[in-house]
Amino acid sequence: MKRRQRNRALKRKRVNLNDLDPKIAAGITVGATAKEAHREFPTQPVTSGVDAQAILAAEPQRVNRVPVVTAVLKDSLDSVWMDEPTGRVQRDAVIMVNPEVREAMAKGWICLRCWEPQDEAFPPPERAQHLEGCTYPISERQAIDVRIEFRGNEHLGPNAGISVYLEEQEERHKRARELAGWKT
């Protein structure tokens, strides 16, 4: 994206600092380069891996039978894209969840997109409880999306397509046939 186009996009999406919380407005850098912004507002220290593991290993709180989502976020170095309006380079985050939370998502008790607990497993759309703006069809898609988007207890997000899942399944079936002594 050319500089002139980026500046036009920024003018269209101008943020009124008076409409923001004072702490948020204090952190916005208008017209600064990324290096200048980082120098003025350095990032917070990263939680060590030991603390992250302790958070994930702890017994989660529950709402009725459903565990409350406990997660640790880390940068994903695999997925980078450019934000169209601002021209900024963005990275995905990998969301590491507690094993019980992952199991509740796999069983349809927590929405995969808004992480809202449900009153029943895989509720139909008319009975699903979502945060405002979330219309994810839990009963139709969540069972397969959890298998596609999770690697262990790490939620990678919807960046992997169904073809990745199907390839993995084929590889598993092939290994199982070889272990059973079947000819492929």
Contacts in CASP RR format, 6 or more apart in sequence:
PFRMAT RR
TARGET T0000
AUTHOR 0000-0000-0000
METHOD contacts of the structure
MODEL  1
MKRRQRNRALKRKRVNLNDLDPKIAAGITVGATAKEAHREFPTQPVTSGV
DAQAILAAEPQRVNRVPVVTAVLKDSLDSVWMDEPTGRVQRDAVIMVNPE
VREAMAKGWICLRCWEPQDEAFPPPERAQHLEGCTYPISERQAIDVRIEF
RGNEHLGPNAGISVYLEEQEERHKRARELAGWKT
1 9 0 8 1.000
1 82 0 8 1.000
1 84 0 8 1.000
1 87 0 8 1.000
6 86 0 8 1.000
6 87 0 8 1.000
9 84 0 8 1.000
9 85 0 8 1.000
9 86 0 8 1.000
9 87 0 8 1.000
10 85 0 8 1.000
10 86 0 8 1.000
12 85 0 8 1.000
13 85 0 8 1.000
13 86 0 8 1.000
15 28 0 8 1.000
17 25 0 8 1.000
17 28 0 8 1.000
17 30 0 8 1.000
18 25 0 8 1.000
20 28 0 8 1.000
27 41 0 8 1.000
29 36 0 8 1.000
29 37 0 8 1.000
29 40 0 8 1.000
29 41 0 8 1.000
32 40 0 8 1.000
34 88 0 8 1.000
47 72 0 8 1.000
52 72 0 8 1.000
52 74 0 8 1.000
52 96 0 8 1.000
55 70 0 8 1.000
55 72 0 8 1.000
56 70 0 8 1.000
56 72 0 8 1.000
56 96 0 8 1.000
56 97 0 8 1.000
56 98 0 8 1.000
56 99 0 8 1.000
56 153 0 8 1.000
57 98 0 8 1.000
58 70 0 8 1.000
58 98 0 8 1.000
60 67 0 8 1.000
60 68 0 8 1.000
60 69 0 8 1.000
60 70 0 8 1.000
60 98 0 8 1.000
60 100 0 8 1.000
60 101 0 8 1.000
61 67 0 8 1.000
61 68 0 8 1.000
62 68 0 8 1.000
63 117 0 8 1.000
64 117 0 8 1.000
65 109 0 8 1.000
66 104 0 8 1.000
66 109 0 8 1.000
66 110 0 8 1.000
66 117 0 8 1.000
66 118 0 8 1.000
67 98 0 8 1.000
67 100 0 8 1.000
67 101 0 8 1.000
67 104 0 8 1.000
67 110 0 8 1.000
68 117 0 8 1.000
69 97 0 8 1.000
69 98 0 8 1.000
69 101 0 8 1.000
69 110 0 8 1.000
69 115 0 8 1.000
70 97 0 8 1.000
70 98 0 8 1.000
70 101 0 8 1.000
71 95 0 8 1.000
71 96 0 8 1.000
71 97 0 8 1.000
71 98 0 8 1.000
71 101 0 8 1.000
71 155 0 8 1.000
72 95 0 8 1.000
72 96 0 8 1.000
73 93 0 8 1.000
73 94 0 8 1.000
73 95 0 8 1.000
73 96 0 8 1.000
74 93 0 8 1.000
74 94 0 8 1.000
74 96 0 8 1.000
75 91 0 8 1.000
75 92 0 8 1.000
75 93 0 8 1.000
75 94 0 8 1.000
76 91 0 8 1.000
76 92 0 8 1.000
76 93 0 8 1.000
76 94 0 8 1.000
76 156 0 8 1.000
77 91 0 8 1.000
78 92 0 8 1.000
78 159 0 8 1.000
79 91 0 8 1.000
79 92 0 8 1.000
79 159 0 8 1.000
80 89 0 8 1.000
80 90 0 8 1.000
80 91 0 8 1.000
80 92 0 8 1.000
81 89 0 8 1.000
81 90 0 8 1.000
82 88 0 8 1.000
82 89 0 8 1.000
82 90 0 8 1.000
83 89 0 8 1.000
83 90 0 8 1.000
92 156 0 8 1.000
92 157 0 8 1.000
92 159 0 8 1.000
94 154 0 8 1.000
94 155 0 8 1.000
94 156 0 8 1.000
95 154 0 8 1.000
95 155 0 8 1.000
95 157 0 8 1.000
96 153 0 8 1.000
96 154 0 8 1.000
96 155 0 8 1.000
97 105 0 8 1.000
97 153 0 8 1.000
97 154 0 8 1.000
97 155 0 8 1.000
98 153 0 8 1.000
99 153 0 8 1.000
101 110 0 8 1.000
102 146 0 8 1.000
102 150 0 8 1.000
102 152 0 8 1.000
102 153 0 8 1.000
102 155 0 8 1.000
104 110 0 8 1.000
105 112 0 8 1.000
105 142 0 8 1.000
105 146 0 8 1.000
105 150 0 8 1.000
106 143 0 8 1.000
106 146 0 8 1.000
106 147 0 8 1.000
106 150 0 8 1.000
107 121 0 8 1.000
108 118 0 8 1.000
108 121 0 8 1.000
108 122 0 8 1.000
108 138 0 8 1.000
108 142 0 8 1.000
108 143 0 8 1.000
109 117 0 8 1.000
109 118 0 8 1.000
109 121 0 8 1.000
110 116 0 8 1.000
110 117 0 8 1.000
110 118 0 8 1.000
111 118 0 8 1.000
111 128 0 8 1.000
111 129 0 8 1.000
111 130 0 8 1.000
111 134 0 8 1.000
111 136 0 8 1.000
111 138 0 8 1.000
111 142 0 8 1.000
112 136 0 8 1.000
112 138 0 8 1.000
112 142 0 8 1.000
112 145 0 8 1.000
112 146 0 8 1.000
112 149 0 8 1.000
113 130 0 8 1.000
113 134 0 8 1.000
113 136 0 8 1.000
114 130 0 8 1.000
114 131 0 8 1.000
114 133 0 8 1.000
114 134 0 8 1.000
114 136 0 8 1.000
116 129 0 8 1.000
116 130 0 8 1.000
116 131 0 8 1.000
116 134 0 8 1.000
117 129 0 8 1.000
118 128 0 8 1.000
118 129 0 8 1.000
118 138 0 8 1.000
119 127 0 8 1.000
119 129 0 8 1.000
120 127 0 8 1.000
122 138 0 8 1.000
122 139 0 8 1.000
122 142 0 8 1.000
122 143 0 8 1.000
123 129 0 8 1.000
123 138 0 8 1.000
123 139 0 8 1.000
124 139 0 8 1.000
125 135 0 8 1.000
125 137 0 8 1.000
125 138 0 8 1.000
125 139 0 8 1.000
125 140 0 8 1.000
128 136 0 8 1.000
128 137 0 8 1.000
128 138 0 8 1.000
128 139 0 8 1.000
130 136 0 8 1.000
136 142 0 8 1.000
144 162 0 8 1.000
144 165 0 8 1.000
145 158 0 8 1.000
147 165 0 8 1.000
148 158 0 8 1.000
148 160 0 8 1.000
148 161 0 8 1.000
148 162 0 8 1.000
148 164 0 8 1.000
148 165 0 8 1.000
149 155 0 8 1.000
149 156 0 8 1.000
149 157 0 8 1.000
149 158 0 8 1.000
149 160 0 8 1.000
150 156 0 8 1.000
174 184 0 8 1.000
177 184 0 8 1.000
178 184 0 8 1.000
END
